Amino acid sequence: FAAIMQAWQVARGGTAQCVHLSAPAGFGKTRLLSDVANRLRIVGAQVVTVRADPGVRHIPHLVAGELARALGGCRGAAGVSSASARVLVALQPALAATYPRTEPSYLREDQRYLQATALRELVEAIADEAPLAILVDDTHWLDPASRDLLTALATSMEAGPVLFLS
């Protein structure tokens, strides 16, 4: 807990942090993430939590889409470009409420980097408003497409008050 909160202090200072917890099942990772989320909310962070589920791991982009939906409800989410908004609405149709009058931009497989770019732009727009913590639980159940997008997001964050915790 202390190490995660230290990473948060660094992130809040403007250097994005990525922390990955690894432990056997039943060790308390979910409880730890819950406690961290509660503490971060108390100190004024915008906190977004998503969880992978083994029952739907065969659905491509499901968790990445849920992350996009959750991020779309944060302050600052409207600050993305229209091109990114189109990609985000295609990734998660529920975001049409956040980006009205936006036609989805469906991508070919060789254009998936645009999804990663759009997610990164969304995270940066939100973090411009207030420090942001993204918590992803049960990553071992991620569908491969979501794993690729979330890995790209986590590894591309360099600056800004963002903590990516999985």
C-alpha positions in Angstrom: 0.0 0.0 0.0 2.8 2.4 0.9 4.7 1.7 -2.3 1.5 2.4 -4.4 0.8 5.6 -2.5 4.4 6.7 -3.1 3.9 6.0 -6.8 0.8 8.2 -6.6 2.8 11.0 -5.1 5.2 10.9 -8.0 2.4 10.7 -10.5 0.6 13.6 -8.9 3.8 15.6 -9.3 3.5 15.2 -13.1 5.4 12.0 -13.9 3.1 9.2 -14.9 3.5 5.9 -13.0 2.7 2.3 -13.9 2.5 -0.3 -11.2 1.7 -3.9 -11.7 0.9 -6.2 -8.8 1.5 -9.9 -9.1 0.6 -12.5 -6.5 -1.2 -15.9 -6.3 -5.0 -16.1 -6.2 -6.5 -15.2 -2.9 -3.5 -13.1 -1.8 -5.6 -9.9 -1.5 -4.9 -8.0 -4.7 -8.5 -7.0 -5.2 -8.8 -5.8 -1.6 -5.7 -3.8 -2.0 -6.9 -2.2 -5.2 -10.2 -1.3 -3.4 -8.4 0.2 -0.5 -6.1 2.2 -2.8 -9.1 3.4 -4.8 -10.9 4.6 -1.6 -7.8 6.4 -0.4 -7.2 8.1 -3.7 -10.8 9.3 -3.9 -10.4 10.8 -0.4 -7.3 12.8 -1.5 -9.2 14.2 -4.5 -8.1 11.9 -7.4 -10.3 11.0 -10.2 -10.3 7.2 -10.0 -11.5 4.8 -12.7 -11.6 1.0 -11.9 -12.3 -1.8 -14.4 -12.1 -5.5 -13.9 -11.6 -8.4 -16.4 -14.0 -11.3 -16.1 -13.2 -14.8 -17.2 -16.7 -15.4 -18.6 -16.4 -12.8 -21.3 -12.6 -12.9 -22.1 -13.5 -14.2 -25.6 -15.1 -10.8 -26.5 -12.4 -8.6 -28.2 -11.9 -5.1 -26.7 -14.5 -5.6 -24.0 -12.4 -4.4 -21.0 -10.7 -1.7 -23.1 -14.2 -0.5 -24.1 -15.3 -0.5 -20.5 -12.3 1.5 -19.5 -13.1 4.0 -22.3 -16.7 4.2 -21.0 -15.6 4.8 -17.4 -13.1 7.4 -18.6 -15.8 9.1 -20.6 -17.6 10.0 -17.4 -14.6 11.9 -16.0 -14.1 15.6 -16.0 -12.1 16.6 -19.0 -13.3 13.8 -21.2 -14.8 16.2 -23.7 -11.3 17.6 -24.4 -10.4 15.0 -27.1 -10.1 15.7 -30.8 -13.0 14.8 -33.0 -10.9 12.1 -34.7 -10.3 10.5 -31.3 -13.9 10.8 -30.3 -14.9 8.9 -33.5 -12.5 6.1 -32.6 -13.7 6.0 -28.9 -17.3 5.8 -29.9 -16.5 2.9 -32.2 -14.7 1.2 -29.3 -17.5 1.9 -26.9 -20.9 2.9 -28.3 -22.1 4.2 -24.9 -19.7 7.1 -25.4 -22.1 8.6 -28.0 -23.6 10.3 -25.0 -20.3 11.9 -24.2 -19.5 12.8 -27.8 -22.9 13.6 -29.4 -23.1 14.0 -33.1 -20.0 11.8 -33.6 -20.0 9.2 -36.2 -18.0 6.1 -35.1 -14.8 5.4 -36.9 -14.4 1.7 -37.3 -10.9 0.5 -37.8 -9.2 -2.3 -39.7 -6.9 -4.6 -37.7 -3.8 -2.7 -39.0 -5.1 0.6 -37.6 -5.4 -0.5 -33.9 -2.7 2.0 -33.0 -5.4 4.6 -33.5 -7.4 3.1 -30.6 -4.3 3.3 -28.3 -3.7 6.9 -29.4 -7.3 7.8 -28.8 -7.3 6.2 -25.3 -4.0 8.0 -24.4 -5.5 11.3 -25.6 -8.6 10.7 -23.4 -6.4 10.0 -20.4 -4.3 13.1 -21.0 -7.4 15.3 -21.4 -8.8 14.0 -18.1 -5.5 14.3 -16.3 -5.3 18.0 -17.4 -8.4 18.6 -15.2 -7.3 16.6 -12.1 -4.9 13.8 -11.2 -6.1 10.4 -12.5 -5.7 6.9 -11.2 -6.6 3.9 -13.5 -7.0 0.6 -11.7 -7.4 -2.6 -13.7 -8.1 -5.8 -11.7 -7.8 -9.4 -12.7 -5.6 -8.6 -15.8 -4.9 -12.3 -16.2 -8.5 -12.5 -17.6 -8.1 -9.8 -20.2 -9.1 -10.5 -23.7 -6.0 -10.3 -26.0 -7.2 -7.1 -27.8 -7.8 -5.3 -24.5 -4.5 -6.5 -23.2 -2.8 -5.0 -26.2 -4.6 -1.7 -25.8 -4.1 -1.4 -22.1 -0.4 -2.4 -22.4 0.1 0.3 -25.1 -1.7 2.9 -22.9 0.3 2.0 -19.8 3.6 2.1 -21.5 3.0 5.2 -23.5 2.2 7.5 -20.6 5.2 9.6 -19.8 4.1 12.9 -18.4 1.0 14.0 -16.5 -0.5 13.2 -13.2 -1.6 9.6 -14.0 -1.2 6.4 -12.0 -1.9 3.1 -14.0 -2.3 0.3 -11.5 -3.0 -3.3 -12.5 
